[in-house]
Amino acid sequence: MKKIVFIIPSVTYFKDKPLSYSNIRSIFPPSQRAIQTKQTIKSIRNKVLTAKIIFIEMGLKNTEDNYGDIVDKYIYLGKNKVVRFFCDGKFKGAGEAIGLIVSRREIEKMDGDFYFKISGRYFLNENFNLNHWEPMTKFIFCKNKKSISTRLYGFPKKLFNVWISSLMKSLFLLIFNISIEIVMPIWIPIKNIKNIEKLGVSGTIAPTGDIIEE
């Protein structure tokens, strides 16, 4: 049986500054964001019983009391100056990328055979089926002509360093307001990418509250 690891980056308490694409960063207060993120974790536990979960909190406050007991590894990066700079800025993708890069050693220690990255506050829905992600030998994205969804994607252990490299190479373009959905796959060889039509993930967009399902 493959060892599955879910990576959840989160910003529960956020700096109330505009984003590059919205003057409103989030219509949901931290208390509601915490409830939504607990739903993320619960959905993973329900859908993938043996999964390990690593939770990366990049917000203004340490939220270990909220999540520490219900995940396998909790990391707080909120006091890291580089993380703080990117997460408080207007380029949301850059904040996520730097948090994942800084956490890379702790993520790698989870020693997963296959890793999922799921955005905090999104959850696995009734359409999620682990069998649809087989064979777990490539990056698996839901993609269109120009971009991928970064709400949920997966990659195997053997491509871990390719993942980190793609995030590091993306940072420069992310701060020039090119979205991570467009930039990240540029750095991944097409031979290492498999498309999946239905991710099986749902959630609400923070600035508008619109419900999305992929």
C-alpha positions in Angstrom: 0.0 0.0 0.0 1.3 3.4 -1.0 2.0 6.0 1.8 -0.1 9.0 1.0 0.8 12.4 2.4 -1.4 15.5 2.2 0.2 18.9 2.4 -2.0 21.8 3.6 -0.7 25.3 3.4 -2.8 27.8 5.4 -3.1 31.4 6.4 -5.7 31.5 9.1 -5.0 35.0 10.4 -4.2 37.3 7.5 -3.0 40.8 7.0 -5.9 42.8 5.7 -4.3 44.1 2.5 -5.5 44.0 -1.1 -4.5 41.2 -3.4 -3.3 41.7 -6.9 -6.8 40.6 -8.2 -9.1 41.8 -5.4 -9.3 44.7 -3.0 -10.8 42.2 -0.5 -8.4 39.6 0.8 -11.1 37.4 2.4 -14.7 37.9 3.4 -14.2 35.1 5.9 -12.9 36.1 9.4 -10.2 33.9 11.0 -12.7 32.0 13.1 -14.6 30.9 10.0 -11.4 30.2 8.1 -10.5 27.8 10.9 -13.8 26.0 10.7 -13.4 25.6 6.9 -9.8 24.3 7.3 -10.9 21.7 9.9 -13.4 20.6 7.2 -10.4 20.2 4.9 -8.7 17.9 7.4 -11.9 16.0 8.2 -12.5 15.3 4.5 -9.0 13.8 4.1 -9.5 11.6 7.1 -12.8 10.4 5.7 -11.6 9.8 2.1 -8.1 8.4 2.6 -8.0 6.6 6.0 -4.3 5.9 6.1 -3.1 9.3 4.9 -0.6 11.4 6.8 -1.3 15.2 7.0 1.3 17.9 7.3 -0.1 21.3 8.1 1.8 24.5 7.3 0.5 27.6 9.0 1.8 30.9 7.6 -0.6 33.3 9.2 0.0 36.1 11.8 -0.8 33.8 14.7 0.2 30.3 15.7 -2.9 28.1 15.4 -1.5 24.9 16.8 -4.3 24.8 19.4 -6.7 24.6 16.5 -5.0 22.0 14.3 -2.1 20.4 16.2 -4.1 17.5 17.6 -5.8 16.5 14.3 -2.8 16.5 11.9 0.3 14.4 11.9 2.8 17.3 11.6 2.2 20.9 12.4 4.6 23.7 11.2 4.3 27.4 12.1 6.1 29.7 9.7 4.4 33.0 10.7 7.5 34.5 12.4 9.8 33.8 9.4 10.5 37.2 7.9 10.7 36.0 4.3 7.4 34.1 4.6 5.8 37.1 6.3 6.9 39.3 3.5 5.4 37.2 0.7 2.3 36.1 2.6 1.4 39.7 3.5 2.0 40.9 0.0 -0.5 41.2 -2.8 0.7 38.1 -4.7 -1.1 35.1 -3.1 0.7 32.5 -5.1 4.1 33.7 -4.0 3.0 33.3 -0.4 2.0 29.7 -0.9 5.2 28.9 -2.9 7.6 30.3 -0.3 5.8 28.5 2.5 6.2 25.2 0.7 9.8 25.9 -0.2 10.7 26.7 3.4 9.0 23.6 4.6 10.5 21.2 2.1 12.7 19.3 4.5 9.9 18.7 7.0 7.6 17.6 4.1 10.3 15.2 2.8 10.7 13.7 6.2 7.1 12.5 5.9 8.5 10.0 3.4 5.4 9.7 1.3 5.2 7.6 -1.8 2.7 10.1 -3.2 2.0 13.7 -2.1 -1.1 15.7 -2.5 -1.1 19.5 -2.1 -4.6 20.8 -1.1 -5.3 24.4 -0.3 -6.6 25.1 3.2 -10.3 25.7 3.4 -11.0 23.4 0.4 -12.2 19.9 1.0 -12.4 16.5 -0.8 -15.9 16.0 -2.0 -18.0 12.9 -3.1 -16.2 12.9 -6.5 -12.7 12.3 -5.0 -11.6 8.8 -5.7 -8.0 7.7 -5.0 -8.2 5.2 -7.8 -8.6 8.0 -10.3 -5.1 9.2 -9.4 -3.4 5.9 -10.5 -0.8 5.3 -11.7 0.9 7.6 -9.2 4.1 8.0 -11.3 3.7 11.6 -12.6 2.5 15.0 -11.6 -1.3 14.8 -11.7 -3.1 18.1 -12.5 -6.5 19.2 -13.7 -5.3 21.5 -16.5 -6.7 23.5 -19.4 -4.8 25.1 -22.3 -2.8 27.6 -20.2 -3.0 26.7 -16.6 -3.5 24.1 -13.9 -5.6 24.1 -10.7 -3.4 24.4 -7.6 -6.3 23.8 -5.2 -5.5 20.1 -5.4 -2.7 18.3 -7.3 -0.4 15.4 -6.7 3.1 14.1 -7.4 5.2 11.0 -6.6 8.2 10.9 -4.3 10.6 10.5 -7.2 9.6 13.9 -8.5 9.8 15.7 -5.1 12.8 17.7 -6.2 11.2 18.7 -9.5 8.3 20.0 -7.5 10.5 22.2 -5.2 12.5 23.4 -8.2 9.3 24.4 -10.0 8.2 26.5 -7.0 11.6 28.1 -6.7 11.8 29.0 -10.4 8.3 30.3 -10.3 8.9 32.9 -7.5 10.4 35.5 -9.7 7.5 35.5 -12.1 4.9 35.3 -9.3 6.0 38.7 -7.9 5.3 40.1 -11.4 1.7 39.1 -11.1 1.7 36.0 -13.2 -0.4 33.4 -11.4 1.1 30.2 -10.0 -1.5 28.3 -12.0 0.3 29.4 -15.2 3.9 29.6 -14.0 4.4 26.4 -12.1 3.8 23.9 -14.9 6.2 25.7 -17.2 9.1 24.2 -15.2 7.8 20.6 -15.2 8.6 18.5 -18.2 5.5 17.5 -20.1 6.5 13.9 -20.0 6.0 14.1 -16.2 2.5 15.4 -16.3 -0.8 13.5 -16.4 -4.2 15.3 -16.7 -7.1 14.4 -14.5 -10.6 15.7 -15.5 -12.2 15.6 -12.1 -10.3 16.4 -9.0 -13.0 15.9 -6.4 -12.4 19.1 -4.5 -14.8 21.9 -3.4 -14.6 25.1 -1.5 -15.2 28.9 -1.4 -13.2 31.6 -3.0 -11.9 33.9 -0.2 -12.5 37.4 -1.7 -16.0 36.7 -3.0 -17.4 33.6 -1.2 -18.3 32.0 -4.6 -18.5 28.2 -4.3 -16.2 26.3 -6.7 -16.1 22.6 -7.5 -13.4 20.9 -9.6 
